[in-house]
Amino acid sequence: MRKGIVIENILWSIALPGFAQLLNKKYLKGFFFIGLEFLINIQANFNQVILLSFHGRIQEAIEITNFQWLMFYPCLYFFAMWDACRDSGVKSSVFAYLPFVFSAYFVTAGLILSPDLKVFGKLLGPVWLPMLFVIPGVCIGFILKKILSTFT
């Protein structure tokens, strides 16, 4: 049953960084993460970027994105997820953080490349391309976790 708490924490963190910390009774940290999420979201125009992206208006989304602010988002997002899992009380491996760290790295890289990089000739923009970059980030993180775990 305790493993279910980790999944619950990850899902609440996906909804909004800080929610899982509130569930874990880490109130100061939870409100801090929520405050940071709001600050970054507003400064980056992220909600408007998401709306435009969902409507296929990718170029407009790129034009209104404040990339200087939005580049903070992946690290906050994945750190809040990892922190919530760590504080859940479920014992995890020494290298459990690696999938989160590499996801943050790759999503940040996807965000940086998003104004220009096309996938199958299609510009995906600052929402969809970084989301695609989660996949190699998680995979590399898990592979490194497995490799490093065999040596310790």
C-alpha positions, 0 to 999 in steps of 0.5 A, a space after each residue: 500500500 505504501 508504494 501507492 503513496 508514491 504514485 499518488 504523490 507523483 500524480 499530485 505533483 504533476 497537477 501542481 508542484 507543492 500539492 504532494 508536499 501538502 499531502 506529506 504534511 510538509 506545509 512550508 515546503 508545499 506552499 513554497 513550491 506552489 508560490 514558485 510555480 505561480 510566480 514562474 507560470 505568470 512571468 513566463 505566460 505559461 497558461 496562455 502558452 498552454 492554451 495557444 498550444 492546445 489550439 494549434 497556434 504554436 507560433 503565437 505560443 512561441 512569441 508570447 513565451 518568456 523563455 528566461 522564466 519558463 526555463 526554471 519550470 522543469 527543474 522546479 517541476 521535477 524537483 517537487 516530484 522527487 521531493 514528494 516521493 522522497 518524503 513519502 516514507 517509502 524506502 527507495 534506492 540511492 539513485 532514485 533521483 536520476 530519472 527526475 534529474 535527467 527528465 529536468 535536464 532533457 525538458 529544459 533542453 527541449 524548451 530551449 530547442 522548441 522555437 526551431 526544432 521540428 519533428 517530422 516537419 512540424 513545429 511543436 513549440 514550448 509545450 509539446 516538444 519539452 513533453 516529448 523530451 521527458 521520454 529520453 530523460 526518464 529512460 536515461 535516468 532509469 538506465 543510469 540508475 540500474 547501472 550505478 545500482 549494480 556497482 554499489 
